[in-house]
Amino acid sequence: MMTDERKARLPLGKRAILLGLVFALVLAGLIIWQFLGRERKYELTAFAMGSYVQQTVWGREPETAVVEAVQGIEELEREISWRRDGDVARVNSQSGGEPVALSDSVGELLAEMVELCERSSGALDITLGPVMGLWDFANEPRLPEAGELAERMALVGWQEVELTGDSLSLGREGM
């Protein structure tokens, strides 16, 4: 005669299957928890501001963070690049001429840059662009001649950056 306890038990084969299913569900849950809730590494290399920018981001959604960072860098480049149609390019094209209106963000950035030029006694000079072009890093890099360098150095001088309110001008043509 079977006791009530024996009647309530599953046969050994069914018990093993049930325990296996419970184990598999727990294991699957742990794996999903590890991958969904875990910080992951994501790397991206982009070209911006004349350089390769490599970002390594750790997080739960690192792709989103990298895309936002690249968009921020591209927006900054649009605003301050001397190569495009941003405020800095317009200032350069009007050097020696009328002041150029600046966006708030570019105006704030350039005000800080002029202050750094002053604090560094010119060790940092934001008007060095004419000299930098002599090396032609983008096409055929070369060493400039001494005469070329002297000629272009005459176009450098952060002291001739006139920043008033929301506009900026450069003191001499070609700066």
Residue pairs with C-beta under 8 A, 6 or more apart in sequence:
9 15
10 18
37 60
38 60
39 58
39 59
39 60
39 62
40 58
40 59
40 60
40 62
41 56
41 57
41 58
41 62
42 56
42 57
42 58
42 59
42 62
42 63
42 65
42 66
43 54
43 55
43 56
43 57
44 54
44 55
44 57
44 66
44 70
45 52
45 53
45 54
45 55
46 52
46 53
46 55
46 70
46 73
47 53
48 70
48 73
48 74
48 77
49 73
49 76
49 77
49 81
50 83
50 137
50 138
53 70
53 73
55 66
55 69
55 70
57 65
57 66
57 69
59 65
77 84
77 86
78 84
78 86
79 86
79 87
79 88
79 103
79 105
79 106
80 86
80 87
80 88
80 106
80 109
81 88
81 89
82 88
82 89
82 92
82 129
83 89
86 106
87 100
87 102
87 103
87 106
87 168
88 106
88 110
90 100
91 100
91 102
91 168
91 169
91 170
92 129
92 170
92 175
94 100
94 169
94 170
95 169
95 170
95 172
95 173
95 174
95 175
96 170
96 171
96 172
96 173
96 174
96 175
97 169
97 173
98 169
99 162
99 164
99 167
99 168
99 169
100 167
100 168
100 169
101 166
101 167
102 110
102 166
102 167
102 168
104 166
107 163
107 166
107 168
110 126
110 161
110 163
110 168
111 163
113 124
113 126
114 126
114 158
114 161
114 163
116 124
117 124
117 125
117 126
117 158
117 161
118 158
122 158
122 159
124 158
125 156
125 157
125 158
126 158
126 161
127 155
127 156
127 157
127 158
127 160
127 161
127 170
127 175
128 156
129 175
130 152
130 155
130 156
130 174
130 175
131 149
131 152
131 153
131 155
131 156
133 152
134 144
134 148
134 149
134 152
135 141
135 142
135 143
135 144
136 142
144 152
155 172
155 174
155 175
156 175
157 171
157 172
157 175
160 170
160 171
160 172
160 175
161 168
161 169
161 170
161 171
162 168
162 169
162 170
162 171
